[in-house]
Amino acid sequence: MKKTGIIMSMKHTGSCLCGEITFEIEGDFEHFFLCHCKRCQKDTGSAHAANLFSTSAKLRWLSGAHQVKTFRLSATRHAKSFCPSCGSALPILQQNGSLLVVPAGCFDTKIPIIPQAHIFMDSKANWDNKLNEIPCFAQLPQ
């Protein structure tokens, strides 16, 4: 965002489901991908992970930083941070701290960009087809 020639970075807040861990991110995201790899399917228990990526945004834990757990899959770059109480996915610094990866669902503020691409489609779940053709409900159907 620009204001009188000064570039202002975005500020975002987020938390885990139980609220024990909260964070703030200041900066912008370069990418927003929906990853269909088998590892992300296992991480999320769903068809894909939805992650935002930034090489410049700064993460600041507001509460519960000491509780954040991180799982790193050996011999890969795959890692996941999460709340040990509720299991919610949380931001993680990758590549020696040079890349911030933030699961889209952990934001409490609106995300300023939409997903740019589906990635690792060769691993797409076999049931993740024609989802736009199935019924939609505002709440749990009766």
N, C-alpha and C positions, 0 to 999 in steps of 0.2 A: 504494500500500500504506500502511496506517496502523499505527502502533505507538505506543501510549501518547499519542495525540493529535498525534503528529508525522507529517507526510506524508513518506514516503521515496520518492524517485524510483528507477526501475529503472535498472540499468546493463547495457549490452550491449557485446559485443566482436564484431569481425568482421575479415575479411581477404580478400585476393584469392586466386585459385587457386594461384599460385606462392608466396605467403606473403611477398613482398617488401614489401607494403603492409598495415599493420594499423591498426585504429582502435578507439576506445571511444566509446560514446554514452551519456550520462547524461540520463535524462528519459523521458517517456512519449510515445506516439504517439497522435494523434487519429484517424488514418485508415489503412486498409490496403485498397488498391484493386488489382484486376486490370484493367489497361488494355489494351483491344483495338484502339487506334488504329493506323493504318498506320505511324506513326513509331515506336511502341513495338515493333511487329512487326519493323521493320527493325533497331532497336537490339538486340533480343534474339535475332533469328533464329528466333523461336517465335511461338506464337499470341497471347501477351500478355506484358506486363511485370507483375511483382508488386512494388509499391512501398509502403513505409510513409511516412507524412507526419507531421511535427511542427513546431509553431510555437514550442515551448519547449525541446525537447531540445538538448543541447550536444554537438557533435562534437569529438573530440580525436584527432588522428593520432598513433599510437604509433610507427610507423616508415614510412618511404618517402613522406612527405608531398610531398617535392620531386619525386617521380616521377609523381604523379597528373596525368593529362591530362584535359582537359575539351573536349568538342565542343559548340558551341552552334549550332543551326540558325538561320541569319539570318532576320530578320523574324518569328520565332516565340518562344514561351517554352520551346520544347523544347531540352533540354540533357542531356548524359550525361557523367559522370566515369568513368574506367576506368584500369586498370593497363596501361601500354604494353608490358610484358613478356608477360603472359598474356591480356590483353583483358577480364579480369573487370570487371563493372560495380561501381562504388563509390558511396558517399554523395556527394551534391552539395547545396550551399546554393543555393537559388533565391530569386527575388524580393528581390534586394538583401540576402540573408542572413537573411531573415525566415522562410523555409520550408526545412526540412531534408527531403530526399527520399532514402530509403534502399532500395536494391534488396533484397528479402527474402532472396535467395540468398547474399548476402555476409556474413550473420551467422554467427558461430561459436556463439553462445548461442541458446537457444530463444526464439522470438518469442512474446510474451505475448498476442497477439490473433490472431484469424483474419480472413481477408479479409471486408470488409463489403459489397463490391459489385463486379460486373463493370461497367466503364464503357466508353464509346465502342463499344457493341455494333453500331452501324451499320457499323463497319469490320471486324467479326469475320471472320477467315479462313474461306473456304468449306469447308475441311477440318476445322474445329473444331466438329464436330457429333457428338452421340451418343457422345462419348469414353468415357462410363461403360459403354458396351455392348461395347467391344473388350476382348480378353484382357489380363490383367495378369500380369506375371512379376516375381519378386523380383530377378532379375538378367537379363543378356542371354540371350534364349532360345537353345537349342541348335539 
